C-alpha cells in the first residue's frame, strides 16, 4: 500500500507537463538576479541539520573560516544540486530552518524557492492548496527502538506494556494508538513535552521502547546516556510518509525545473540499459536556458541520489541507516522516477 501511495505522490507534477520545453519563469529570473537559491526545512537528522556552531568552533580552532552553508543533510544536497544547475555552483544557496508552521508563509508568498515538507507540515501551516507538493526527496518512517540486550529484533515482538516513550504534540499521538489498535496489542503510553527528558527516560529504561522518526532514532542511538545503553532500531516502519520538495504555485516552470533536477538525480541510480546510461538519458528534460546535456552533467558533477543518500543518511554517514524504501524501484525500493515507456 505504501508503494502505491508513494508512486501516486510522484504523479502530482503531471499537471505541469506540456509538449513544449519548460520556459524560465519569474522565480528563475529572480534566482539568477540574486545569485542564490533559497531553501528551507524543519530540522531532521540526515536531512537538514544545523551544524553551524560545532563547525564554526572546529574551524576556528585550526584558524580556518567556517563553511558558509552551516547546514548538512540530504535536503541541503538537493538544494545545492538545483543551485548547481541554475547558477553553476552548489555553494550559491541560502538554507535556513523552519521553527513553526507560520514560517511556511515564506514559501507561499515566494520568499523561499524550495521547502522540504511532509503533508502534515503543509496541513498544519494551512498552505496545502497554495503550494505544489513536488517529488519525494526522502521517505521518512516512524519506527521503534529497543535496548539491544533485549534480543527483540522485530516490531511484532515488542512488549508495549513496558512503556512506549514518545513526544507529545507530534504525529506519534495518533500514529501509535492507531498501530496498537490495529495489532490489538496492549501498550502503555509515556509522553514527554521535552525531548531531552524523553531520551533520558528511555536510556535509564523508565520506558522500554522509544518511538520517533527513524532519522531521529538513529541520532539518539549514538548516545547511550549514563548507562551507555546500546540500542537497536527495529526494521519495520510503524508508519511511513514522504518528505517532498515543495514549491509555490505562482511559477509552474520553476516547479518543473526543481522536479526534473530531483528526478534526474534519482534516475542516476537506475541500472544502465541499451538506451540509457545510468538511467539518466531515459527521460530527457528540455529546459530553456540549460544545455541539452544538463542532466548527464549534473549527475557527473554532484553524484546520483543514491550517493547523496549514502553520505548523509546511509552507510557513509554517522546515522548508517539502511536505504530501505528510498532505493529506486528497480533496486527493491519505492522511489519511482519518470521514464520513457
N, C-alpha and C positions, 0 to 999 in steps of 0.2 A: 504494500500500500504506500509505503514511503517513496519507493522508486517512482510510482505513477505520479505522486504529488510533486516530486522534485522535477520530473520531466515536464509536467504541466506548467510549473512556475517558469521554466525556461522558455515557454512559448509566449509569454506576455509581451515580448517585443515584436511579435508578428505584425502588430498594428503599424509598425514603423517602416515595414518593408515596401519598397516601390520598385518599379522597373528601371529607374534611373539611379546613377551613383548618388550617394549621400552628399549634400552640399553643406559648406560651412555655414553655421548659424550664428546667432548673436553671442552665445556662450563661448564658442571657439574664438570669435573675434575678440572678446574681452580677455580670454585667457592669453591669447597671443599679445595683446596690447599690454597687459600687466606682467607678462612673463612668468606666470605661476599658475599651477592647478591647485585649487583649494579643496581639501578633503577633510572629512570629519567622521568620527566613530566613537561609540561608547567603548570604554576600555575592556578588552578581553585578552588574557594571556595568549601569546602566539599570534593573535590577530592585530591587536593595536594596544601597545603598552608604552606609556611614557617613561623612558629610562633616562630622561634628561639629567636629573640631579646626580645619579650614580655615574653617568657617563661624563658629566662635567667635572666631577671630583677626580675621576680616574685620569682624565686628560690633563687637568691642572697639576696633578701630582708628577707628571712627566714633562710638564712645560708645553703641552700641545693645546691647540684650540679644540673645543668640543664640537661634535657633529652638529651641523646646522639644522638637521632634522632629528630631534631627540626622541622620535617615536620609532618603535620596532614592531614588526609583525607582518602577516600576510596582507592585511588591508593596506598597509603602508607601501608594500612592494607593488601592489596593483596600482595604487595611486602614482607611484614612480613610473610604472610602465606606461600609463596614459601620458604623463609628462614627457617621457622619452619619445613617444610618437609625435606629439603635437608641438613640443618645444625643443626637441633634440637633446634633452638632458634629463636624467631621472632625478636630479637634485633640485629641480625647479618646482617644488611643491610647498604648500603651506598646510601642514597636517595638524589638526587640533582635536581635543577630546570633547565629548558631549557629557554634560553632567546631569541634565534633566530633560524631560520631553520638550519643554519650552525651547530648548536650544535648537530644535529641529526646524523652527520657523525660518532659520537662516537658509536652509535648503529650499523650502517652499517659496521664499521670496527672492532666491537667486544669489544670496551672498556666498553660499557654498556650491561647488561644482559637482561634487560626488559625496554622498554619505553612505556608510556601510551599516545597514539596518536589518533588523528582524521585523516580521509582521507585527509583533506585539509592540515594538518600539514605535512603529508608524501609527498604530492604533492609539497608543497612549498619548501621542502628540496630536492626534486628530488631523493627520495630514495624508491619510491613505488615498484620498481622492485628488490630492494636489501634487503627487509625485509619481514617477514611473518606477515601479519595483523591478529593477533590471536583473541581469543574470546573477546566478548564485556564485558567490566567492568562496563560501565555506558552509558545510552542513554541520551545524552545532548540535550537540546532544546533551540531554540531561542524563547523568549517569550516577552510579553509586560507588563509593569507595569504602573498603573494609580493611582492618588490620590483616596483613599478610599471614600472620601466625594463626588466624582462624581456619585457614585452609579453604575458605569459601572462594570459589572461582567463577560462579555464575549467579546471575540475578535471582534465578528461581530458588536458590538455596539460602538466601539471606533470611535472618530471623528479625522481622520488623518489630517485634516486641522488645528487642534490645535497645530500641530508640533510634529514630532517624533524625539527625540534625539537618536543618535547612534554614535558609534566610527568609524571614517574613517579608512580605511585600514583593516577593519575587514570583516568577511563574510556578515555582515549586508548590505554592499554596493551593493550586488547583491540579497540577500535574501529579503530585504524589497521591492525593485522595483518589483521583481517577484511576491511577495504576493499581493501587491496593484494592479498590472496589472491583476492578476487572479480574484481578487474580484471586479475589476472595480470601486474601491472606490478612491476618490481624497485624496491626502495626501501632507503634506509639510515636506520635509526632513530637518533636522537640524543636521549637522555632526560636530564632535569635534575631534581634534587630542590629547587632554588631557582628561583623564578620570575624573580627579577632576573637571575640568571646566564643563564637561558634567553633572555630578551629581549635581553640584551647580545650573546649569541652570534648571534642572528638579525640584529640591527642591524649587526653587522660581517661578516655573511654567512659565519660558520662553518658555518651550515646555510642552505640556500636557501629553505626553506619553514617556516613556523610554523603548527602546528595547535593549536587550542584551541576553547573555546566562542566562538560568533560575537560575543557581547556583550563578552567579554574581549578578543578581537582588535580590536574597534572602539576600545576604550580604548588598547590597545597601539599601534595605528596612529597615535595622536595624538602619540606621542613617537618621533622618528626616531633617537635615540641620538647618538653623537658625530659620525656621518657625515650626520645629517639625512636618513636613509633614508625615502623615500616608498613607501608600501605599498598594495596592493590586496587586499581580501578577495574571494575567488572566490565567485560566487553559489550554486553548487551545494553542498548540505549533504553532508558525509560520513556523518552520522547525525543524526537528529532525535528529540527526546523532550520530553514536556510537563513544565512546572512547574505543580503543582497546589495549589489552596487546600485544605489538609488539616485536618480537624477530628477530635476524639476521637469514640469510638463510644458514649459514655455519654448523648448527648443528640441524638437524631435531628432534633428541631425546630430546634436551633441549626445543625446541618449543612445543613438545608434552607434556613434563612434566609440563611446565607452563600452558598449556591449560587445562590439567586434574586437576590441582590444582584449577583453577577458576571454571571449570565445577562441581567439587566436592563441592565447597562452595555454588554454586547456586543450586545444587541438594538437598542440605540440607534444602531448603525451600519447596520442593515438599511435598504434602500430603503423609503420610505413607500408604502403601498397604500391602497385604499379602506377597509380595516378595521384599519389600524394606522398610527400616526403615528411615523415613525422606527423602526417595528418594535416599540416598547415595549409597546403595548397588545395585541399579538397573543397574548400569554400572560400574563394577569393572575394574580398570585400573592397569594391572600388569606392574610394572616398576622395572627393575633390581636394586638391592641395597636398595629397600624400602620394609618394612614389608607388608605382604599380607593385613593387615587391616589398611593401612596408611590413607585411605580416611575417614573411620569412626573415626579414632583417630584424624585426622585433624579437623573435624567439632566439635568434643567434646572439643578440645583444644582451638580453636580460634573462634568458633561460625560459623553460616551459613552466606551466603552472605547477607541475609535479616537483620541479626543482625548487621553486619558491616555497611550496608547502613543506618540503623536506627540511629546509634550513630555518623555517620559522616555527613549525609545529611538530614536524616529524623527527626522523632518526638523527638528523644533524643538529637538532635544537636541544635546549635543556629539557623541554617537555617530553620529547620522544614518544609522541602519540602515534599509533598506527594510522595509516591512511584511511582505512575503512571506507565509508560511503563517499569520501572525497576523491576516490580514484575515478578515472574515466570508466564509462560503462564497459568498454572493451577489455578493461583490466580488472573487472569484478566490482567496480564501484557503482555510483548512481549519478555521476555528472554526465550530462548529455550536451553535446555541442552541435550546432547546425552543420550539415554536410550535404553534398550533392548526392541524392539517392541514386 
